Amino acid sequence: MLPSFFDSVLQLIVRTSTDLPPDVRASMSTTLHAEPADTRSGQALTIIAQNIDLAVDTEGAICQDTGMPTFEVKTPVGSNHIWMRQQIRQAVAEATRRGKLRPNSVDSITGKNSGDNLGPGMPIVHFEQWEQDGIEIKLILKGGGCENVNAQYALPVELPHLGRADRNFDGVKKAILHAVWSAQGKGCSPGAVGVCIGGDRTSGYTHAKEQLFRTLDDVNPDPRLAELEASIMATVNNLEIGTMGFGGNVTLIGCKIGVINRLPACYFVSVAYDCWAFRRLGVTLNASTGAIDRWLYRDPSHPIVPMLNQAGFTRTGREVALRAPITEEQVRSLKVGDVVLVSGRMFTGRDAVHSHLMKHDPPVDLRGSVLYHCGPVVVKDGEAWRVTAAGPTTSIREEPYQGEIIKRYGVRAVIGKGGMGAKTLAALQEHGGVYLNAIGGAAQFYARTIERVDDVSLLEFGTPEAMWHLTVKDFPAIVTMDAHGNSLHKDIEQESGQHLEQMTV
C-alpha cells in the first residue's frame, strides 16, 4: 500500500485544526485594521488575532469546536478507496487522542459520544477519480455553530425586511443577504458563505459547502457569478453586524457561489456559512508512497507573519473585576457594553447539562455561580485533566432552559456567544443575572485564563458535554445582556434589519 499515507493525513488534520490558511489570515488582518481598536468589534478582533498566533505557536486547536471533518479526495483510477477510508478514519481517531480534534461524534439516538470522532457517517469522506498520477486530499473543519446558521431557500419566497425573492439573481442576492443577517453573531462573524444555486435539497447543500474550498481572493470563472459575488461583498458589510454581532464595519469576509442544474419545479438557494476560524487546507500526495508532495493553500517555505505585534489583551483600566461567587448587587451594577474580567470558580454547561438540570438537582452549588457555555478540548495528564482549548459555544440553543435554571439555582452570570432570547433576558432582569459574550473561536486565548481543572461532573455525557469545574483568572468578556432588560443582540438585530430594508437589490 502507501506507507506514508496515514502520517500525511494525520499531518493534514493537525495543521488544518491549528493553522489558518494564508488567504483567511490576510482577510482577518484586513478586518482587524478596518475596526477602531477601542470599539467592541476592535477589542474582539484583538483577541481573535492573538488566538490565531497562539494556535500556531503551540500547535493547539484554533477553536475548541473542531467540527465535522469533511475530506474531499481525488485519486488515480485503480486506487483502493476502502483502504484509504480506513486510514483516514484511523488518522482522525489519532488526532482526537492527541487533543487536536475534540470528540464530536455523538450517537443521534442515545446521545453517547464515541470518544474518537468515529461512527456512522463520521468523518465525511468524498472520493472522486481523476486522470492524474497524484492523490489530492482537501479537508475542512466546520463547527456546529456554523452548521446551525446554514440556510436553504425555495424561491420564490417572502423574506423579512426584503420582500419577495424571485427566481432570478436579485432573488438569490436577497436570499444570501437574509442568511447573513439571520446569522448575526451566532456563527462567529465575520464569516464566509458558500452558496449553491439549484440542485435538490441534498446536492444544493453539498455544492454550497464545496464552494468553501475556494480561496477568499479568487475570482469566479463564470463572469455572471463573479459579478454576483462582487455585488454581495459590496453590499453585505453595510448591515453593520460586525465581529461577533457586536456592530461594526465587517460582517462577511467572503462569498463564493456555484450553480448546478435543477428541476423545473424547484429553485433552491443553499447557503453554507463558515466562521472567521475558517479551517481549510489540502495536500497532494505521491501515488506510490503517500508522502506529501505539496501543500495546497499554503507554502511551508514562506514564514507565517504574526497577526499582532504585541501580546496580551489590551486593557483600558475601565474593566470590571468579578470574582465568583458573584452577588446580585454586583450583577445589577453592570450594564451593556461593560468589559468584565472574571476570576474564581466557573462551571461549563452545554446542551446535555442544561437538559439534565431541568430534571435533576445540580451536582454542585450554583448560587452566585458563573455558567460557561463551553465544550472544551481536554487531555488527561496522569490523574489530572488539562484544558487545551476552551472558547464559547453558541448560546441560543440553551434558550428553552436558561431562564428556569437561573431562577431555580441562582446562577448570576452566563457566558457564551451570540446572545440569547426574550425568556433569558426576562430571567436576568427578574432574578439578577447577566449574560457575558466571550469571543467565539478564541479557544487558545481563553484556555490560558484557566489556572486549573478542579473536578468534573456528568462525565458520562462525554468530555464536550460534561460539567467541568474550572478556576479562571481574568477571563475577559463583554456584557451584552444586563439585569435591566437591555440586550445588545436585540438592538443590533433591529438596527441591521433596518439597514437590510434600505438596501437596493
C-alpha positions in Angstrom: 0.0 0.0 0.0 1.1 3.6 0.7 3.5 3.6 3.7 3.3 7.3 4.4 -0.4 7.8 3.7 -1.5 7.7 7.4 1.1 10.1 8.6 0.3 12.5 5.8 -3.4 12.6 6.6 -2.6 13.0 10.3 -0.3 15.9 9.5 -3.1 17.5 7.3 -5.6 17.2 10.2 -3.3 18.7 12.8 -2.3 21.6 10.5 -5.9 22.3 9.5 -7.0 22.4 13.1 -4.2 24.7 14.3 -3.1 27.0 11.4 -5.4 29.2 9.4 -4.6 29.3 5.6 -2.9 32.5 4.3 -5.9 33.8 2.5 -8.0 33.7 5.6 -5.2 35.2 7.7 -5.0 38.1 5.1 -8.7 38.7 5.3 -8.7 38.7 9.1 -5.7 41.1 9.1 -7.6 43.5 6.8 -10.7 43.2 9.1 -8.5 43.9 12.2 -7.4 47.2 10.7 -10.9 48.1 9.5 -12.3 48.4 13.0 -11.2 51.1 15.5 -9.3 49.4 18.4 -11.5 50.9 21.1 -14.8 49.5 19.7 -16.4 46.2 20.8 -15.5 44.7 17.4 -12.0 46.1 17.6 -11.5 44.5 21.1 -12.9 41.2 19.9 -10.6 41.2 16.8 -7.6 41.8 19.0 -8.4 38.6 20.9 -9.1 36.8 17.7 -5.7 37.8 16.3 -3.8 36.8 19.4 -5.7 33.5 19.4 -4.6 32.8 15.8 -1.0 33.4 16.7 -1.2 31.3 19.9 -2.7 28.3 18.0 0.2 28.2 15.6 2.8 28.7 18.3 1.5 25.9 20.4 0.0 23.7 17.7 -3.3 23.9 19.6 -6.8 23.9 18.2 -7.8 27.3 16.9 -11.4 26.7 18.1 -12.4 24.0 20.5 -15.2 23.0 18.2 -13.2 21.2 15.5 -16.5 20.4 13.8 -17.4 17.7 11.3 -14.2 16.7 9.4 -15.0 16.7 5.7 -12.5 15.2 3.3 -12.6 15.7 -0.5 -10.2 13.0 -2.0 -9.2 12.7 -5.7 -7.3 9.6 -6.7 -5.9 7.9 -9.8 -8.0 5.2 -11.4 -7.5 1.9 -9.6 -6.8 3.3 -6.1 -8.2 1.3 -3.1 -10.8 3.6 -1.6 -11.7 1.1 1.1 -8.2 1.0 2.4 -7.8 4.8 2.2 -11.1 5.4 4.1 -9.8 3.1 6.9 -6.5 5.0 7.1 -8.4 8.4 7.2 -10.6 7.1 10.0 -7.6 5.9 11.9 -5.9 9.3 11.4 -9.0 11.1 12.7 -9.0 8.9 15.8 -5.3 9.5 16.5 -5.7 13.3 16.1 -8.5 13.1 18.6 -6.4 11.1 21.0 -3.7 13.8 20.8 -6.2 16.6 21.5 -6.0 18.2 18.1 -9.7 17.3 17.4 -12.4 17.5 20.0 -14.5 14.3 20.3 -17.6 15.4 18.4 -19.2 12.2 17.2 -22.5 11.6 19.1 -25.0 8.8 18.6 -28.1 10.5 17.4 -30.4 8.2 19.3 -28.6 7.5 22.6 -26.6 10.8 22.8 -23.5 8.7 23.6 -20.2 10.2 22.5 -17.9 7.7 20.7 -14.8 9.5 22.1 -12.8 9.1 18.9 -14.8 11.2 16.3 -15.8 8.0 14.5 -19.2 6.5 13.9 -21.9 6.1 11.2 -21.4 9.0 8.7 -18.4 10.5 10.5 -16.0 11.6 9.3 -17.3 12.6 5.9 -15.1 11.3 3.1 -16.0 12.0 -0.6 -13.9 10.2 -3.2 -13.5 11.1 -6.8 -11.3 9.6 -9.5 -9.3 11.7 -11.8 -6.8 11.1 -14.7 -3.8 12.3 -12.8 -1.0 10.4 -11.1 -1.1 12.0 -7.7 -3.6 11.9 -4.8 -5.3 15.2 -3.7 -6.9 15.5 -0.2 -8.7 18.6 0.9 -10.1 19.0 4.5 -12.5 21.4 6.0 -13.3 21.6 9.7 -16.7 23.4 10.1 -18.1 23.7 13.6 -21.6 23.3 14.9 -22.3 27.0 15.4 -21.7 27.5 11.7 -23.8 24.5 10.7 -26.7 25.8 12.8 -26.9 29.0 10.8 -26.7 27.4 7.4 -29.8 28.2 5.4 -31.8 27.0 2.4 -34.4 28.9 0.5 -37.0 27.7 -2.0 -37.7 30.6 -4.4 -40.0 32.5 -4.7 -40.3 33.3 -1.0 -41.2 36.3 1.1 -38.3 37.4 3.3 -38.5 39.7 6.3 -37.1 43.2 5.5 -36.5 42.3 1.9 -39.9 41.3 0.4 -40.3 38.8 -2.3 -37.2 36.9 -3.6 -38.0 35.8 -7.1 -36.3 33.1 -9.3 -33.5 35.4 -10.6 -30.2 36.8 -9.5 -31.9 39.5 -7.5 -33.8 36.9 -5.6 -30.6 34.9 -5.0 -28.9 38.0 -3.7 -31.8 38.6 -1.3 -31.6 35.1 0.0 -27.8 35.4 0.7 -28.2 38.8 2.4 -31.1 37.3 4.5 -29.0 34.3 5.5 -26.1 36.5 6.7 -28.5 38.9 8.5 -30.2 35.9 10.3 -26.8 34.5 11.4 -25.9 37.7 13.4 -23.1 36.7 15.8 -24.2 33.1 16.3 -21.9 31.8 13.6 -18.8 33.8 14.9 -18.8 36.6 12.4 -17.1 37.9 10.4 -17.8 34.8 8.3 -17.8 33.5 4.8 -20.5 31.8 2.8 -20.5 29.2 0.2 -23.6 29.3 -2.0 -25.3 26.9 -4.4 -27.9 28.0 -6.9 -30.0 25.0 -8.0 -29.8 21.3 -7.3 -32.1 19.5 -4.9 -32.1 19.9 -1.2 -29.2 17.5 -0.7 -27.0 18.3 -3.6 -27.5 22.0 -3.1 -26.1 21.9 0.4 -23.2 19.7 -0.7 -22.3 22.0 -3.6 -22.6 25.1 -1.3 -20.1 23.6 1.1 -17.8 22.7 -1.8 -17.6 26.4 -2.6 -15.8 26.9 0.7 -12.8 25.0 -0.7 -12.1 28.1 -2.9 -9.7 30.7 -1.7 -11.2 34.0 -0.5 -9.2 36.0 -3.0 -10.1 34.0 -6.2 -12.3 35.2 -9.0 -15.2 33.0 -10.1 -14.5 31.7 -13.7 -18.2 32.3 -14.6 -18.4 36.1 -15.1 -22.1 36.1 -14.1 -21.3 34.6 -10.8 -18.2 36.7 -10.3 -20.4 39.8 -10.7 -22.9 38.4 -8.2 -20.2 37.6 -5.7 -18.7 41.1 -6.0 -22.2 42.7 -5.6 -22.8 40.8 -2.4 -19.4 41.8 -0.9 -20.0 45.4 -1.9 -23.3 45.4 -0.1 -23.3 43.0 2.8 -21.0 44.9 5.2 -23.4 47.8 5.2 -25.5 45.6 7.5 -23.1 46.7 10.3 -23.5 43.4 12.2 -19.7 43.3 12.8 -17.5 40.9 14.6 -19.4 38.6 17.0 -22.5 40.6 16.2 -21.2 43.5 18.2 -21.8 46.0 15.4 -19.0 47.1 13.1 -17.7 47.6 9.6 -17.0 44.0 8.5 -19.6 41.2 8.7 -18.5 38.9 5.8 -15.0 38.2 4.5 -16.0 36.1 1.5 -18.9 34.9 -0.7 -18.4 32.0 -3.1 -21.2 31.0 -5.4 -21.7 27.9 -7.6 -24.5 26.7 -9.7 -25.9 23.3 -10.7 -28.9 22.3 -12.7 -32.3 21.9 -11.0 -35.8 20.5 -11.6 -38.3 22.8 -13.3 -40.4 22.9 -10.1 -37.5 23.7 -7.7 -35.3 26.7 -7.3 -33.2 26.3 -4.2 -30.6 28.7 -2.9 -28.4 26.8 -0.3 -26.1 28.8 1.9 -23.2 27.2 3.9 -21.9 29.6 6.5 -18.4 29.4 7.9 -16.9 31.4 10.7 -13.8 33.5 10.9 -11.9 30.4 12.1 -12.1 29.2 8.5 -10.1 25.9 8.8 -9.4 24.6 5.3 -6.2 23.0 3.9 -5.1 20.4 1.5 -2.2 18.3 0.2 -1.2 16.4 -2.9 0.4 13.0 -2.2 2.8 10.8 -4.0 0.7 8.0 -5.5 3.4 5.4 -4.8 4.3 6.3 -1.2 1.5 8.6 0.1 4.1 11.2 1.2 3.2 14.8 0.9 4.5 16.3 -2.3 2.9 19.7 -2.0 0.6 21.7 0.4 -2.4 23.4 -1.0 -3.5 26.9 0.1 -0.2 27.4 2.0 3.6 27.4 1.2 5.6 26.0 4.1 8.7 27.8 2.8 7.1 31.1 3.5 7.2 32.2 7.1 4.0 32.8 9.0 3.6 36.5 9.7 2.1 37.1 13.2 -1.3 38.8 13.3 -0.2 41.0 16.3 2.9 42.9 17.1 2.1 42.8 20.8 0.8 40.0 23.1 -1.9 40.2 25.7 -5.4 41.5 26.0 -5.2 45.3 25.8 -6.7 46.8 29.0 -8.1 50.3 29.2 -8.4 50.4 33.0 -12.2 50.5 32.8 -12.6 46.7 33.0 -14.8 45.5 35.9 -13.3 42.7 38.0 -15.7 39.9 39.0 -14.8 37.1 41.4 -17.2 34.2 41.8 -19.3 33.7 43.7 -20.9 36.9 42.4 -23.6 38.9 44.3 -26.8 40.2 43.0 -25.6 43.7 43.8 -22.5 43.3 41.6 -24.6 42.0 38.7 -27.2 44.8 38.9 -24.4 47.4 38.8 -23.3 46.1 35.3 -24.7 47.4 32.1 -24.5 46.5 28.4 -21.1 47.4 27.0 -19.1 46.8 30.2 -16.0 44.7 29.8 -15.5 42.3 32.7 -12.6 40.2 33.9 -13.9 37.1 35.6 -11.9 35.2 38.2 -12.6 32.3 40.6 -14.7 29.2 40.1 -16.5 28.6 36.8 -18.6 25.7 35.6 -19.1 24.6 32.0 -22.5 23.6 30.8 -23.8 22.9 27.3 -26.9 21.1 25.9 -26.7 17.9 27.9 -26.1 19.7 31.2 -29.0 22.2 30.7 -31.4 19.3 29.8 -30.1 17.4 32.9 -30.7 20.4 35.2 -34.3 20.7 34.2 -34.9 17.2 35.7 -32.2 16.8 38.4 -30.5 18.8 41.1 -27.1 20.2 40.0 -24.0 18.2 41.1 -22.6 21.5 42.6 -24.0 24.6 44.4 -24.7 27.1 41.6 -25.7 30.0 43.8 -23.7 33.1 42.7 -22.0 31.0 40.0 -20.7 31.6 36.5 -22.0 29.1 34.0 -19.9 28.9 30.8 -21.5 27.6 27.6 -18.3 25.7 26.5 -17.3 22.2 25.4 -13.6 22.3 25.9 -10.9 20.1 24.5 -9.3 18.3 27.4 -6.4 15.9 27.8 -5.5 13.8 30.8 -2.1 14.2 32.4 -1.8 11.3 34.8 -4.8 11.6 37.1 -5.4 15.3 36.4 -7.2 16.9 33.5 -5.8 19.8 31.4 -7.8 22.1 29.1 -6.1 22.8 25.8 -8.9 24.7 24.0 -11.9 26.5 25.6 -13.8 29.0 23.6 -17.6 29.6 24.0 -20.3 27.8 22.1 -23.5 29.3 20.6 -25.8 30.1 23.5 -29.2 30.3 21.8 -29.5 26.5 21.9 -30.0 26.8 25.7 -32.8 29.4 25.4 -35.5 26.8 26.3 -33.8 26.1 29.6 -31.7 29.1 30.7 -34.3 31.2 32.3 -35.6 28.4 34.5 -32.0 27.4 35.5 -31.2 31.0 36.6 -34.4 31.1 38.6 -34.0 27.7 40.3 -30.3 27.7 41.1 -29.2 31.3 41.5 -26.8 31.5 38.6 -25.5 35.1 38.4 -23.5 35.1 35.1 -23.9 33.1 31.9 -21.0 33.2 29.4 -21.4 32.2 25.8 -21.6 33.7 22.3 -24.2 35.1 20.0 -26.7 36.1 22.7 -29.9 34.7 24.0 -33.6 35.4 23.7 -36.5 37.1 25.5 -37.1 34.3 28.1 -33.5 34.5 29.3 -33.5 38.3 29.2 -36.6 38.4 31.4 -35.0 36.0 33.9 -31.8 38.1 34.1 -33.9 41.1 34.9 -36.2 39.4 37.4 -33.6 37.4 39.3 -30.5 39.5 38.9 -28.2 38.0 36.3 -26.1 39.0 33.4 -25.1 37.5 30.0 -21.4 37.8 29.1 -20.4 37.4 25.5 -17.0 35.8 25.1 -15.2 35.8 21.7 -16.2 32.8 19.6 -13.4 30.6 18.3 -10.8 32.1 20.6 -10.1 28.7 22.2 -6.4 29.2 22.8 -6.8 32.6 24.3 -9.4 31.5 26.8 -7.6 28.3 27.7 -4.8 30.4 29.0 -7.1 32.1 31.5 -7.8 28.7 33.1 -5.5 28.1 36.0 -6.6 24.5 36.7 -9.3 21.9 36.4 -10.7 21.3 39.9 -13.1 18.5 39.1 -15.6 17.2 36.6 -19.3 16.1 36.9 -21.5 14.3 34.4 -18.6 12.9 32.5 -20.9 10.2 31.2 -22.2 12.8 28.7 -18.7 12.9 27.0 -16.0 15.4 27.5 -17.6 18.2 25.5 -20.9 17.9 27.3 -19.6 17.3 30.8 -19.7 19.9 33.6 -16.1 21.0 34.1 -15.2 22.8 37.4 -12.6 25.4 36.4 -10.6 28.0 38.3 -10.0 31.0 36.0 -8.2 34.3 36.3 -9.0 37.5 34.4 -11.3 35.8 31.8 -12.4 38.8 29.6 -16.0 39.1 28.2 -18.4 41.8 27.3 -21.8 42.4 28.9 -24.3 42.1 26.1 -27.5 41.4 28.2 -27.9 43.0 31.6 -30.2 42.9 34.6 -32.1 46.0 33.4 -33.7 44.5 30.4 -31.1 45.7 27.8 -29.8 43.4 25.1 -27.1 44.4 22.6 -28.1 41.4 20.4 -31.7 42.6 20.1 -30.5 46.1 19.3 -28.0 45.0 16.6 -30.6 42.7 15.0 -33.2 45.5 14.8 -30.6 48.1 13.5 -29.2 45.7 10.9 -32.7 44.8 9.9 -33.3 48.4 9.1 -30.2 48.5 7.1 -31.4 45.4 5.2 -34.6 47.1 4.3 -32.7 50.1 2.9 -30.5 48.0 0.6 -31.1 48.2 -3.1 -31.2 44.7 -4.6 
